[in-house]
Structures are given as structure tokens and as C-alpha cells.
Amino acid sequence: MKVRAEAFLKEINGRRLFLDIVVRDEFEEIARGQNEQIIVSADRFLETVKQKEALARTREGA
């Protein structure tokens, strides 16, 4: 049996994306829901991760 999931972009609000999700099998709709995604800058995110890793290493050594 095949299952198909579709996401429909409902709204864009700044960096926030709101989607409606519908899942169907070969006979009927089996699930429905909403999802929110946030667009982030990969460079800023990775810089924050590096800073937190450095802080964690400092605390481990203390």
C-alpha cells in the first residue's frame, strides 16, 4: 500500500512558515495537521553552536 503526504504553504510571517499537512493512503485521508518551520541563517546557527561547544569544554575543564 502506498501513502502520500502533502504539505501546503499556508502563510509566511517573516522567517516563520506555516504549513497544512495532509496524509492519505490508497483509500482515505489518514492524518491531518499543521507544522511551523523557522528559517534560520546557517552561518549564525553554526557560530552559536561553536560558542556553546567552547563554553562546554571550558566548564568540563573546571
N, C-alpha and C positions, 0 to 999 in steps of 0.2 A: 504494500500500500504506500502511496506517495502522500506526503504532507507538504503543504505550501504555506509559507509565511510572507506576508506583505506588510511593508511599513509605508505609511503615508505622512509626508511632512505637513503638519497642521499649522504650525506657527513658528516664526523666527522672532526672537526678542533679544536683540544684542547678540551675545555669544551663546544664548540658550536656544536649542532646537526642541520643539515638541512634536512627537510623532504618535499617530494612532497605529496600532499593530493588530492585524487580523490573521488568524491561523485556521486553515481548512484542511481536512483530509479529502479523500475522493468523494465523500458523501455529504459532509456538512461542515459548518463552522464549528471548530472545537475550542477556540480561545480568542479572546479579545482583550486589549489593554492599551495603556498609554506608556510612553517612555520619554524621558527628558535626557538630552545629551548636552554637554557643555563643551564648546570649542576652546581649547587651551593652546597657548604657544608652547611648542615642544622645547624650544631653547630655554624659556623661562622655567618650565617644569623640570627639565634636567638640571638646571642650575640650582634649583631648590633642593632636589634630591642630593646633589653633591654636597651642598651645605649641611644637610641633615646627616649625611654619612660622616662628614668630618666631625660634626658635633658628637655623634655616637661613638666614634673612635676616641675622641677626647675623654668622654665620660667613662669608657671602658678602661682607659689607662689610668684613671684617677683612683 
